[in-house]
Amino acid sequence: MPISIRPADTRDIRAMIPLLLQDAAAREARNNQLWAVDPQAAARLDATLTATLQNETPAFRQHWLIAEDAGRVVGLAHSILLPVPPIYAGEFGPPGLIMEDCCIAPGAPDGTLAVLVQAAQDDLVAAGARVVIGASVPDGVFAAEYTARGYEPLTLYLTKSDLRRAAPQSDMRAAQAADVPQIVAASARHRQIIADLDDFWTTHPDADARFGSWMHKSLTLQDRDMVVAEAEGQLEGYAIAQPASALHIPPAHDPAKIGFIDDYYHDDYADPAVLEPDSAGASGLLAAAEGASAARGDVAALVVCPAAWDSKVALLARNGYSVAQTWFIRR
């Protein structure tokens, strides 16, 4: 009997939770700080799945698919239509994202993975996605399936554990409102680099104004730290250490002690192909952002980086980061 695919509903939650717990345990075995399974993981999954499957007016489209073999659940696919951040043009519309918490049951029939990924891909395209992205831990079965289908690495999420508070440096300090124009200018350099790397990140015409408004807002938020690096009064880089989100941390894990360094740029890696030999400024800025996360009690941090930005990847590796998750894109 062929594998069947259907949408999940609340009656499936009882069968979905054991698979998702097994999937979470496999991630925890890779990195027990970043992917620590929450002691209340089953309850968290129950609550999250119930809320998702019952919500008739979600803020964005979110969908679960079930793969069945002779009535047994042998795989799960979780996908969303990813809202486009306001600084990007979004020329392709909301991308479809096949999430990290997709999984295949032990002993699933051969071909289950391929059928499930194809179904998730087709479902997203039918929902209007012109671009499909798949998330996977390194060397995972989903990463292999995406590669076999011609998906290419788009974005890396790199991690470091055992964060330490950084010693104060004279050229690193907390951002202030007066820094926002220079932060916006550095962001414009940042955005141009990633737009040149891939037109997926084409900048919105109003990006400077939108980003500047968000920076002023961010300075008032108590859940994050904004740090700048300067030399002789000129801002060379900025970083924002903030909490991780459910977009990157599946619900079987508790994101409460995971920091997320999203906006991180320094002129030391402005050439995406070649890292400045010293790069002390970029390393110091990263250490300051890590220290801010450590001061908030975080035990691990995630940093986002385009896969094609070789110099930034090299800088992160030099400072002890390794890839925790890759987003692959289907053109």
C-alpha positions in Angstrom: 0.0 0.0 0.0 1.5 3.4 -0.9 2.2 6.0 1.7 -0.6 8.5 2.1 -0.4 12.2 3.0 -3.1 14.2 4.6 -3.4 17.4 6.7 -3.1 16.9 10.5 -6.0 17.7 12.9 -6.3 17.7 16.7 -7.1 14.0 16.7 -3.5 13.3 15.5 -1.8 15.1 18.3 -1.5 12.0 20.5 0.4 10.2 17.7 2.4 13.3 16.7 4.0 14.0 20.1 6.1 10.8 20.4 7.6 11.4 16.9 8.4 15.0 17.8 10.0 14.0 21.1 12.2 11.4 19.3 13.2 14.1 16.8 14.0 16.6 19.6 16.1 13.9 21.4 18.1 13.4 18.2 18.9 17.1 18.1 19.8 17.1 21.8 22.3 14.4 21.1 24.1 16.8 18.7 24.2 19.7 21.1 22.8 19.3 24.6 22.9 23.0 25.3 21.4 24.5 22.2 18.9 21.7 21.7 18.2 20.7 25.4 14.8 18.9 25.5 12.5 20.8 27.8 11.4 18.8 30.9 7.9 19.7 30.0 8.4 19.0 26.3 5.3 16.8 25.9 3.0 19.4 27.5 4.6 22.2 25.4 4.1 20.2 22.2 0.5 19.4 23.2 -0.3 23.1 23.8 1.5 24.3 20.7 0.0 21.7 18.4 -3.5 22.3 19.8 -3.2 26.1 19.4 -1.9 25.7 15.8 -4.4 23.2 14.6 -7.3 25.0 16.1 -6.5 28.5 15.0 -8.7 29.4 12.1 -7.3 33.0 11.7 -3.5 32.6 12.2 -1.1 35.6 11.7 0.5 33.6 8.9 -0.2 30.3 7.3 1.1 27.3 9.2 0.4 23.7 8.2 1.1 20.2 9.4 1.0 17.2 7.1 0.8 13.5 8.2 2.4 10.6 6.3 0.7 7.3 7.0 1.5 3.7 6.2 -1.4 1.3 6.8 -2.9 3.6 9.4 0.4 4.2 11.2 1.9 7.7 11.4 5.4 7.4 9.8 6.3 11.1 9.2 5.4 14.7 9.9 6.0 17.8 7.8 5.5 21.3 9.3 5.5 24.4 7.1 4.7 28.1 7.1 4.5 31.0 4.7 7.3 33.1 6.1 6.4 36.8 6.5 8.9 39.1 4.6 10.9 41.4 7.0 10.0 45.0 6.2 13.6 45.9 5.1 13.4 43.5 2.1 11.5 44.0 -1.1 9.9 40.6 -1.0 9.8 40.4 -4.8 9.0 36.7 -4.6 6.2 37.1 -2.0 6.2 35.2 1.3 8.6 32.2 1.0 7.4 28.8 1.9 9.5 27.3 4.8 9.6 23.6 5.6 10.5 23.8 9.3 13.2 22.0 11.2 10.8 19.9 13.3 9.7 17.7 10.3 10.5 14.1 11.1 10.4 10.5 10.0 9.4 7.6 12.3 11.9 4.8 12.9 11.1 1.9 10.6 9.2 4.1 8.2 9.0 2.5 4.7 11.6 3.4 2.1 10.5 6.5 0.2 8.6 8.1 3.1 11.0 11.0 3.3 10.8 11.8 -0.5 7.0 11.5 -0.5 6.7 13.8 2.6 9.0 16.5 1.3 7.3 16.4 -2.1 3.9 16.8 -0.5 5.1 19.7 1.7 6.7 21.4 -1.3 3.6 21.0 -3.4 1.4 22.2 -0.5 3.4 25.4 -0.2 3.4 26.1 -3.9 -0.3 25.6 -4.0 -0.6 28.1 -1.1 1.2 30.7 -3.3 4.9 30.2 -2.4 7.1 31.1 -5.4 10.2 30.1 -3.4 10.5 27.1 -1.1 13.0 26.8 1.7 13.8 23.7 3.8 15.5 23.8 7.2 17.7 21.0 8.5 20.4 20.3 11.0 23.8 19.5 9.3 24.0 16.1 7.7 20.4 15.3 8.6 18.2 13.2 6.4 16.2 16.2 5.4 19.4 18.1 4.4 20.3 15.1 2.1 16.8 15.1 0.6 16.9 18.9 -0.1 20.3 18.6 -1.7 19.2 15.6 -3.9 16.3 17.8 -5.1 18.6 20.6 -6.1 18.0 22.9 -3.1 21.1 25.1 -2.3 22.3 26.4 1.0 20.9 29.9 1.5 21.3 30.8 5.2 23.4 29.3 8.0 22.5 29.5 11.7 25.7 29.1 13.6 25.9 28.3 17.3 28.3 28.6 20.3 27.7 27.3 23.8 29.2 28.1 27.2 29.0 31.8 26.7 31.1 34.0 28.9 30.8 37.6 29.9 33.2 39.8 27.9 35.8 42.0 29.5 35.0 45.7 28.7 36.8 47.1 25.6 37.2 50.8 25.0 36.0 50.6 21.4 32.8 48.6 22.2 29.9 50.1 24.0 26.1 50.1 24.3 24.3 51.8 21.5 22.6 55.1 22.0 19.9 57.0 20.1 22.6 59.3 18.6 24.2 56.2 17.0 21.1 55.3 15.0 22.1 57.3 11.8 25.5 55.5 11.7 23.9 52.1 12.5 21.5 52.7 9.6 24.4 53.5 7.3 26.3 50.4 8.4 23.1 48.4 7.9 22.9 49.8 4.3 26.4 48.4 3.7 25.3 45.1 5.2 22.1 44.9 3.2 23.9 45.7 -0.1 26.4 42.9 0.5 23.7 40.3 1.1 21.7 41.6 -1.9 24.8 41.2 -4.1 25.2 37.6 -2.7 21.6 36.6 -3.6 18.7 38.5 -5.0 16.5 36.7 -2.5 17.6 39.6 -0.2 16.7 42.5 -2.5 16.4 45.6 -0.3 13.1 47.5 0.0 13.3 51.1 -1.3 12.2 52.4 2.2 14.6 50.1 4.1 16.7 52.9 5.7 13.7 54.6 7.2 12.1 51.4 8.3 15.3 50.1 9.8 16.0 53.4 11.6 12.5 53.4 13.1 13.0 49.8 14.3 16.4 50.7 15.8 14.9 53.6 17.8 12.2 51.1 19.0 14.7 48.5 19.8 16.6 50.9 22.1 13.4 51.0 24.3 13.0 47.2 24.5 14.1 45.5 27.7 14.7 42.0 26.2 17.8 42.9 24.1 21.1 44.6 24.1 22.5 46.8 21.2 26.2 47.1 21.0 28.4 49.2 18.6 32.0 49.1 17.7 33.8 52.4 16.8 37.2 53.7 16.0 38.1 57.4 16.2 34.5 58.3 16.5 33.4 56.3 13.4 31.0 53.4 13.8 32.5 50.2 12.2 29.9 47.7 13.3 26.8 46.9 15.4 25.2 43.8 16.9 21.9 43.1 18.6 21.7 40.3 21.1 18.0 39.3 21.7 16.0 36.2 22.6 15.7 33.3 20.2 12.2 32.7 18.7 10.0 29.7 17.8 11.0 30.2 14.2 14.4 28.7 15.0 13.8 26.7 18.2 11.1 23.9 17.9 8.6 23.7 20.8 10.1 20.6 22.4 13.1 22.8 23.3 12.9 25.8 25.6 14.3 28.9 23.9 14.5 30.8 27.2 18.3 30.4 27.6 19.1 30.7 23.9 20.4 34.1 22.6 19.9 35.2 19.0 22.4 37.6 17.4 20.5 38.6 14.2 21.8 42.0 13.2 25.5 41.6 13.3 27.8 43.5 11.0 31.4 44.8 11.0 33.5 46.3 8.3 36.2 43.7 8.9 34.2 41.3 6.7 32.8 43.8 4.3 34.5 41.9 1.5 32.4 38.7 1.5 35.2 36.7 0.0 38.2 37.8 2.1 38.3 38.4 5.9 40.6 41.1 7.2 43.7 39.4 8.6 43.3 40.8 12.1 39.6 41.2 12.4 40.0 42.1 16.1 37.1 44.7 15.8 34.6 42.1 14.5 35.7 39.5 17.1 35.5 42.1 19.9 32.0 43.1 18.8 30.9 39.5 18.7 32.3 38.9 22.1 30.4 41.9 23.5 27.2 40.6 22.0 27.9 37.1 23.5 28.7 38.7 26.8 25.3 40.5 26.8 23.6 37.2 26.2 25.6 35.5 28.9 24.7 38.3 31.4 21.0 37.5 30.7 21.6 33.9 31.6 21.8 32.4 28.0 23.9 29.2 27.7 24.1 29.3 23.9 23.7 31.7 21.1 22.7 31.5 17.4 24.1 33.9 14.8 22.5 34.1 11.3 24.7 34.4 8.3 24.2 34.0 4.5 25.8 30.8 3.4 27.7 32.6 0.6 29.3 35.1 2.9 32.6 33.3 3.2 34.4 36.0 5.2 31.7 36.2 7.9 31.5 32.4 8.1 35.2 32.3 8.6 35.1 35.0 11.3 32.4 33.1 13.2 34.3 29.8 12.9 37.4 31.5 14.2 35.4 32.5 17.3 34.2 29.0 18.0 30.9 28.9 16.1 29.7 25.9 14.1 26.6 25.3 11.9 23.6 24.3 13.9 21.0 24.6 11.1 20.9 25.4 7.4 18.1 26.8 5.3 18.2 25.4 1.8 16.4 27.2 -1.1 14.6 25.8 -4.1 14.9 28.3 -7.0 
